[in-house]
């Protein structure tokens, strides 16, 4: 099998910092309401490293996979398989100090769309399936070699001036306070997924479930460990679409629970949607996917 995809994720957060006000010495000389009315508040100077901190990860992903049946009996078969995942991953960060009056040399549009620094690495997935007429069970370990990628570093102020220099110095001060790391990396940790499915005699209906044995983090640091259950109907004719519905829950992190639904048209075109209502943490989510499969 071959597979290609492109993805981008991003997040913006506020890094709070102390507010310093200078020019308050003149208040010591105020002795009456008239003096207070004449006080020039515009003469006060405010300074703070309070900033908007944004992270973005974009990935061009291409995979090649192969599977082979290694054992077969009258009622079942064992299939081993593997997949090489070629990643071209761009990890970027941007800091904007909220008290700065000038403009950075990098716009937000450039930030989200640019891929100036790209790292290439390969991930390896391995899996095994025991397939029978009425059931199927399997296990997959993704990213066995745990490829690692580096974010663009912060804190190198060489050659900078103006707003960019002030922002760079602010990043160093915020790092000293523990708000961020000047150097940061992302490792695609290995994850094992266990699958089990029951199938009807004609293979048209199936009831499936899967569970991630351990949690992993995405490039932004969000944790994922999915547990899923679904029921599906595979149409025996291309004139009638296949349909499916299910439930999936993230066992860690946001702990969102999604209701999912999908159709397969012409046995090739897959359309899926999912919705998660707001949970106790105030998080909610929606998902949409469309894909077309080729057989060769």
TORKOL-4160 file (C-alpha; in steps of 0.2 Angstrom, whole numbers, padded with zeros to 4 digits, m for minus):
296
<pt num="1" X="0000" Y="0000" Z="0000"/>
<pt num="2" X="0005" Y="0018" Z="m0002"/>
<pt num="3" X="m0002" Y="0033" Z="0006"/>
<pt num="4" X="0001" Y="0052" Z="0006"/>
<pt num="5" X="m0006" Y="0066" Z="0017"/>
<pt num="6" X="m0002" Y="0084" Z="0023"/>
<pt num="7" X="m0007" Y="0091" Z="0040"/>
<pt num="8" X="m0005" Y="0107" Z="0050"/>
<pt num="9" X="m0009" Y="0110" Z="0068"/>
<pt num="10" X="m0006" Y="0126" Z="0078"/>
<pt num="11" X="m0009" Y="0134" Z="0095"/>
<pt num="12" X="m0008" Y="0151" Z="0103"/>
<pt num="13" X="m0007" Y="0154" Z="0122"/>
<pt num="14" X="m0003" Y="0169" Z="0133"/>
<pt num="15" X="0013" Y="0169" Z="0144"/>
<pt num="16" X="0009" Y="0181" Z="0158"/>
<pt num="17" X="0023" Y="0191" Z="0166"/>
<pt num="18" X="0025" Y="0205" Z="0179"/>
<pt num="19" X="0020" Y="0223" Z="0174"/>
<pt num="20" X="0033" Y="0236" Z="0178"/>
<pt num="21" X="0028" Y="0255" Z="0179"/>
<pt num="22" X="0041" Y="0268" Z="0179"/>
<pt num="23" X="0038" Y="0287" Z="0181"/>
<pt num="24" X="0029" Y="0286" Z="0198"/>
<pt num="25" X="0042" Y="0296" Z="0207"/>
<pt num="26" X="0032" Y="0312" Z="0203"/>
<pt num="27" X="0018" Y="0305" Z="0213"/>
<pt num="28" X="0028" Y="0309" Z="0229"/>
<pt num="29" X="0026" Y="0327" Z="0226"/>
<pt num="30" X="0007" Y="0327" Z="0225"/>
<pt num="31" X="m0001" Y="0335" Z="0241"/>
<pt num="32" X="m0018" Y="0341" Z="0235"/>
<pt num="33" X="m0032" Y="0336" Z="0223"/>
<pt num="34" X="m0026" Y="0350" Z="0211"/>
<pt num="35" X="m0009" Y="0342" Z="0210"/>
<pt num="36" X="m0016" Y="0325" Z="0206"/>
<pt num="37" X="m0027" Y="0333" Z="0192"/>
<pt num="38" X="m0012" Y="0341" Z="0184"/>
<pt num="39" X="m0002" Y="0324" Z="0185"/>
<pt num="40" X="0003" Y="0319" Z="0167"/>
<pt num="41" X="m0002" Y="0300" Z="0166"/>
<pt num="42" X="0005" Y="0299" Z="0149"/>
<pt num="43" X="0022" Y="0301" Z="0157"/>
<pt num="44" X="0021" Y="0284" Z="0164"/>
<pt num="45" X="0031" Y="0270" Z="0156"/>
<pt num="46" X="0024" Y="0252" Z="0156"/>
<pt num="47" X="0035" Y="0237" Z="0152"/>
<pt num="48" X="0032" Y="0219" Z="0153"/>
<pt num="49" X="0037" Y="0203" Z="0144"/>
<pt num="50" X="0019" Y="0197" Z="0143"/>
<pt num="51" X="0018" Y="0188" Z="0126"/>
<pt num="52" X="0007" Y="0178" Z="0114"/>
<pt num="53" X="0017" Y="0162" Z="0111"/>
<pt num="54" X="0012" Y="0152" Z="0096"/>
<pt num="55" X="0017" Y="0135" Z="0090"/>
<pt num="56" X="0014" Y="0127" Z="0073"/>
<pt num="57" X="0018" Y="0110" Z="0065"/>
<pt num="58" X="0016" Y="0105" Z="0047"/>
<pt num="59" X="0020" Y="0088" Z="0040"/>
<pt num="60" X="0021" Y="0081" Z="0022"/>
<pt num="61" X="0019" Y="0062" Z="0025"/>
<pt num="62" X="0022" Y="0048" Z="0013"/>
<pt num="63" X="0020" Y="0030" Z="0017"/>
<pt num="64" X="0025" Y="0013" Z="0009"/>
<pt num="65" X="0018" Y="m0003" Z="0017"/>
<pt num="66" X="0018" Y="m0022" Z="0013"/>
<pt num="67" X="0010" Y="m0037" Z="0021"/>
<pt num="68" X="0012" Y="m0055" Z="0019"/>
<pt num="69" X="0002" Y="m0071" Z="0024"/>
<pt num="70" X="0014" Y="m0082" Z="0034"/>
<pt num="71" X="0003" Y="m0095" Z="0040"/>
<pt num="72" X="m0014" Y="m0102" Z="0035"/>
<pt num="73" X="m0026" Y="m0116" Z="0041"/>
<pt num="74" X="m0044" Y="m0120" Z="0035"/>
<pt num="75" X="m0052" Y="m0107" Z="0046"/>
<pt num="76" X="m0039" Y="m0094" Z="0049"/>
<pt num="77" X="m0023" Y="m0085" Z="0043"/>
<pt num="78" X="m0009" Y="m0075" Z="0051"/>
<pt num="79" X="m0003" Y="m0060" Z="0042"/>
<pt num="80" X="0012" Y="m0049" Z="0046"/>
<pt num="81" X="0015" Y="m0032" Z="0039"/>
<pt num="82" X="0026" Y="m0016" Z="0040"/>
<pt num="83" X="0026" Y="0002" Z="0034"/>
<pt num="84" X="0039" Y="0015" Z="0032"/>
<pt num="85" X="0033" Y="0033" Z="0035"/>
<pt num="86" X="0043" Y="0047" Z="0027"/>
<pt num="87" X="0040" Y="0063" Z="0036"/>
<pt num="88" X="0045" Y="0081" Z="0030"/>
<pt num="89" X="0040" Y="0090" Z="0046"/>
<pt num="90" X="0042" Y="0109" Z="0049"/>
<pt num="91" X="0041" Y="0114" Z="0068"/>
<pt num="92" X="0040" Y="0133" Z="0071"/>
<pt num="93" X="0037" Y="0144" Z="0086"/>
<pt num="94" X="0033" Y="0163" Z="0087"/>
<pt num="95" X="0033" Y="0175" Z="0101"/>
<pt num="96" X="0025" Y="0192" Z="0101"/>
<pt num="97" X="0027" Y="0204" Z="0116"/>
<pt num="98" X="0011" Y="0212" Z="0119"/>
<pt num="99" X="0018" Y="0229" Z="0125"/>
<pt num="100" X="0029" Y="0231" Z="0109"/>
<pt num="101" X="0024" Y="0246" Z="0098"/>
<pt num="102" X="0033" Y="0240" Z="0083"/>
<pt num="103" X="0029" Y="0226" Z="0070"/>
<pt num="104" X="0039" Y="0210" Z="0069"/>
<pt num="105" X="0048" Y="0207" Z="0052"/>
<pt num="106" X="0038" Y="0190" Z="0051"/>
<pt num="107" X="0019" Y="0192" Z="0049"/>
<pt num="108" X="0006" Y="0179" Z="0056"/>
<pt num="109" X="0001" Y="0174" Z="0038"/>
<pt num="110" X="0020" Y="0170" Z="0034"/>
<pt num="111" X="0021" Y="0161" Z="0051"/>
<pt num="112" X="0007" Y="0149" Z="0048"/>
<pt num="113" X="0011" Y="0145" Z="0029"/>
<pt num="114" X="0030" Y="0145" Z="0029"/>
<pt num="115" X="0041" Y="0130" Z="0029"/>
<pt num="116" X="0058" Y="0138" Z="0029"/>
<pt num="117" X="0065" Y="0125" Z="0040"/>
<pt num="118" X="0061" Y="0107" Z="0037"/>
<pt num="119" X="0067" Y="0091" Z="0044"/>
<pt num="120" X="0066" Y="0074" Z="0036"/>
<pt num="121" X="0065" Y="0057" Z="0046"/>
<pt num="122" X="0058" Y="0040" Z="0044"/>
<pt num="123" X="0046" Y="0030" Z="0056"/>
<pt num="124" X="0043" Y="0012" Z="0056"/>
<pt num="125" X="0027" Y="0003" Z="0060"/>
<pt num="126" X="0025" Y="m0016" Z="0062"/>
<pt num="127" X="0009" Y="m0026" Z="0064"/>
<pt num="128" X="0001" Y="m0044" Z="0065"/>
<pt num="129" X="m0016" Y="m0049" Z="0061"/>
<pt num="130" X="m0025" Y="m0066" Z="0065"/>
<pt num="131" X="m0040" Y="m0067" Z="0053"/>
<pt num="132" X="m0054" Y="m0079" Z="0053"/>
<pt num="133" X="m0071" Y="m0080" Z="0045"/>
<pt num="134" X="m0080" Y="m0073" Z="0060"/>
<pt num="135" X="m0067" Y="m0063" Z="0069"/>
<pt num="136" X="m0051" Y="m0054" Z="0067"/>
<pt num="137" X="m0038" Y="m0048" Z="0080"/>
<pt num="138" X="m0022" Y="m0039" Z="0078"/>
<pt num="139" X="m0009" Y="m0028" Z="0086"/>
<pt num="140" X="0001" Y="m0014" Z="0078"/>
<pt num="141" X="0016" Y="m0004" Z="0085"/>
<pt num="142" X="0019" Y="0013" Z="0077"/>
<pt num="143" X="0035" Y="0023" Z="0076"/>
<pt num="144" X="0045" Y="0009" Z="0083"/>
<pt num="145" X="0061" Y="0019" Z="0080"/>
<pt num="146" X="0054" Y="0034" Z="0088"/>
<pt num="147" X="0060" Y="0048" Z="0075"/>
<pt num="148" X="0064" Y="0065" Z="0083"/>
<pt num="149" X="0062" Y="0082" Z="0076"/>
<pt num="150" X="0068" Y="0099" Z="0082"/>
<pt num="151" X="0058" Y="0115" Z="0084"/>
<pt num="152" X="0066" Y="0131" Z="0077"/>
<pt num="153" X="0076" Y="0138" Z="0092"/>
<pt num="154" X="0073" Y="0154" Z="0101"/>
<pt num="155" X="0085" Y="0166" Z="0109"/>
<pt num="156" X="0098" Y="0168" Z="0095"/>
<pt num="157" X="0098" Y="0187" Z="0094"/>
<pt num="158" X="0113" Y="0189" Z="0082"/>
<pt num="159" X="0110" Y="0201" Z="0068"/>
<pt num="160" X="0093" Y="0206" Z="0075"/>
<pt num="161" X="0087" Y="0224" Z="0078"/>
<pt num="162" X="0072" Y="0234" Z="0084"/>
<pt num="163" X="0056" Y="0224" Z="0088"/>
<pt num="164" X="0064" Y="0207" Z="0083"/>
<pt num="165" X="0079" Y="0210" Z="0095"/>
<pt num="166" X="0067" Y="0215" Z="0109"/>
<pt num="167" X="0057" Y="0200" Z="0107"/>
<pt num="168" X="0072" Y="0189" Z="0106"/>
<pt num="169" X="0078" Y="0196" Z="0123"/>
<pt num="170" X="0061" Y="0194" Z="0130"/>
<pt num="171" X="0061" Y="0175" Z="0125"/>
<pt num="172" X="0078" Y="0173" Z="0135"/>
<pt num="173" X="0070" Y="0182" Z="0150"/>
<pt num="174" X="0054" Y="0171" Z="0149"/>
<pt num="175" X="0065" Y="0155" Z="0147"/>
<pt num="176" X="0075" Y="0160" Z="0163"/>
<pt num="177" X="0058" Y="0161" Z="0172"/>
<pt num="178" X="0053" Y="0144" Z="0166"/>
<pt num="179" X="0039" Y="0149" Z="0154"/>
<pt num="180" X="0046" Y="0141" Z="0139"/>
<pt num="181" X="0062" Y="0132" Z="0132"/>
<pt num="182" X="0074" Y="0140" Z="0120"/>
<pt num="183" X="0077" Y="0123" Z="0112"/>
<pt num="184" X="0063" Y="0111" Z="0110"/>
<pt num="185" X="0061" Y="0094" Z="0101"/>
<pt num="186" X="0047" Y="0083" Z="0097"/>
<pt num="187" X="0049" Y="0064" Z="0097"/>
<pt num="188" X="0036" Y="0052" Z="0089"/>
<pt num="189" X="0034" Y="0040" Z="0103"/>
<pt num="190" X="0030" Y="0022" Z="0100"/>
<pt num="191" X="0012" Y="0017" Z="0103"/>
<pt num="192" X="0004" Y="0000" Z="0103"/>
<pt num="193" X="m0014" Y="m0002" Z="0097"/>
<pt num="194" X="m0024" Y="m0018" Z="0099"/>
<pt num="195" X="m0039" Y="m0022" Z="0088"/>
<pt num="196" X="m0053" Y="m0035" Z="0088"/>
<pt num="197" X="m0068" Y="m0037" Z="0076"/>
<pt num="198" X="m0083" Y="m0049" Z="0075"/>
<pt num="199" X="m0090" Y="m0052" Z="0057"/>
<pt num="200" X="m0106" Y="m0059" Z="0050"/>
<pt num="201" X="m0106" Y="m0075" Z="0040"/>
<pt num="202" X="m0107" Y="m0065" Z="0024"/>
<pt num="203" X="m0094" Y="m0052" Z="0030"/>
<pt num="204" X="m0106" Y="m0038" Z="0027"/>
<pt num="205" X="m0108" Y="m0033" Z="0045"/>
<pt num="206" X="m0094" Y="m0031" Z="0058"/>
<pt num="207" X="m0093" Y="m0025" Z="0076"/>
<pt num="208" X="m0075" Y="m0018" Z="0080"/>
<pt num="209" X="m0066" Y="m0011" Z="0094"/>
<pt num="210" X="m0048" Y="m0005" Z="0097"/>
<pt num="211" X="m0038" Y="0002" Z="0111"/>
<pt num="212" X="m0021" Y="0011" Z="0112"/>
<pt num="213" X="m0011" Y="0003" Z="0125"/>
<pt num="214" X="m0001" Y="0018" Z="0130"/>
<pt num="215" X="m0003" Y="0037" Z="0128"/>
<pt num="216" X="0008" Y="0048" Z="0116"/>
<pt num="217" X="0010" Y="0067" Z="0113"/>
<pt num="218" X="0007" Y="0076" Z="0097"/>
<pt num="219" X="0019" Y="0090" Z="0091"/>
<pt num="220" X="0010" Y="0103" Z="0102"/>
<pt num="221" X="0011" Y="0092" Z="0117"/>
<pt num="222" X="m0007" Y="0086" Z="0118"/>
<pt num="223" X="m0009" Y="0068" Z="0124"/>
<pt num="224" X="m0019" Y="0055" Z="0115"/>
<pt num="225" X="m0024" Y="0037" Z="0120"/>
<pt num="226" X="m0040" Y="0032" Z="0110"/>
<pt num="227" X="m0053" Y="0018" Z="0114"/>
<pt num="228" X="m0065" Y="0015" Z="0100"/>
<pt num="229" X="m0080" Y="0005" Z="0096"/>
<pt num="230" X="m0090" Y="0004" Z="0079"/>
<pt num="231" X="m0102" Y="m0005" Z="0069"/>
<pt num="232" X="m0102" Y="m0005" Z="0050"/>
<pt num="233" X="m0110" Y="m0012" Z="0035"/>
<pt num="234" X="m0100" Y="m0016" Z="0019"/>
<pt num="235" X="m0112" Y="m0016" Z="0004"/>
<pt num="236" X="m0111" Y="m0031" Z="m0007"/>
<pt num="237" X="m0114" Y="m0020" Z="m0022"/>
<pt num="238" X="m0106" Y="m0004" Z="m0027"/>
<pt num="239" X="m0123" Y="0004" Z="m0030"/>
<pt num="240" X="m0127" Y="0004" Z="m0012"/>
<pt num="241" X="m0115" Y="0014" Z="0000"/>
<pt num="242" X="m0107" Y="0006" Z="0015"/>
<pt num="243" X="m0111" Y="0014" Z="0031"/>
<pt num="244" X="m0103" Y="0015" Z="0049"/>
<pt num="245" X="m0106" Y="0023" Z="0066"/>
<pt num="246" X="m0096" Y="0022" Z="0081"/>
<pt num="247" X="m0089" Y="0030" Z="0097"/>
<pt num="248" X="m0072" Y="0035" Z="0102"/>
<pt num="249" X="m0064" Y="0042" Z="0118"/>
<pt num="250" X="m0048" Y="0050" Z="0122"/>
<pt num="251" X="m0043" Y="0042" Z="0138"/>
<pt num="252" X="m0030" Y="0056" Z="0143"/>
<pt num="253" X="m0028" Y="0074" Z="0139"/>
<pt num="254" X="m0044" Y="0082" Z="0134"/>
<pt num="255" X="m0054" Y="0066" Z="0137"/>
<pt num="256" X="m0066" Y="0071" Z="0123"/>
<pt num="257" X="m0079" Y="0058" Z="0118"/>
<pt num="258" X="m0084" Y="0058" Z="0100"/>
<pt num="259" X="m0099" Y="0051" Z="0091"/>
<pt num="260" X="m0093" Y="0046" Z="0073"/>
<pt num="261" X="m0102" Y="0042" Z="0057"/>
<pt num="262" X="m0097" Y="0038" Z="0039"/>
<pt num="263" X="m0101" Y="0031" Z="0022"/>
<pt num="264" X="m0091" Y="0023" Z="0008"/>
<pt num="265" X="m0097" Y="0027" Z="m0009"/>
<pt num="266" X="m0093" Y="0015" Z="m0024"/>
<pt num="267" X="m0082" Y="0005" Z="m0012"/>
<pt num="268" X="m0068" Y="0019" Z="m0014"/>
<pt num="269" X="m0074" Y="0036" Z="m0008"/>
<pt num="270" X="m0074" Y="0037" Z="0011"/>
<pt num="271" X="m0083" Y="0052" Z="0020"/>
<pt num="272" X="m0082" Y="0052" Z="0039"/>
<pt num="273" X="m0088" Y="0065" Z="0052"/>
<pt num="274" X="m0087" Y="0066" Z="0071"/>
<pt num="275" X="m0093" Y="0077" Z="0085"/>
<pt num="276" X="m0088" Y="0079" Z="0103"/>
<pt num="277" X="m0100" Y="0089" Z="0115"/>
<pt num="278" X="m0092" Y="0100" Z="0127"/>
<pt num="279" X="m0085" Y="0091" Z="0142"/>
<pt num="280" X="m0081" Y="0096" Z="0160"/>
<pt num="281" X="m0065" Y="0104" Z="0155"/>
<pt num="282" X="m0074" Y="0115" Z="0143"/>
<pt num="283" X="m0066" Y="0106" Z="0128"/>
<pt num="284" X="m0076" Y="0101" Z="0112"/>
<pt num="285" X="m0072" Y="0095" Z="0095"/>
<pt num="286" X="m0077" Y="0091" Z="0077"/>
<pt num="287" X="m0069" Y="0081" Z="0064"/>
<pt num="288" X="m0071" Y="0079" Z="0045"/>
<pt num="289" X="m0062" Y="0067" Z="0033"/>
<pt num="290" X="m0063" Y="0063" Z="0015"/>
<pt num="291" X="m0052" Y="0050" Z="0006"/>
<pt num="292" X="m0052" Y="0040" Z="m0010"/>
<pt num="293" X="m0044" Y="0022" Z="m0011"/>
<pt num="294" X="m0036" Y="0014" Z="m0026"/>
<pt num="295" X="m0033" Y="m0005" Z="m0028"/>
<pt num="296" X="m0019" Y="m0011" Z="m0038"/>
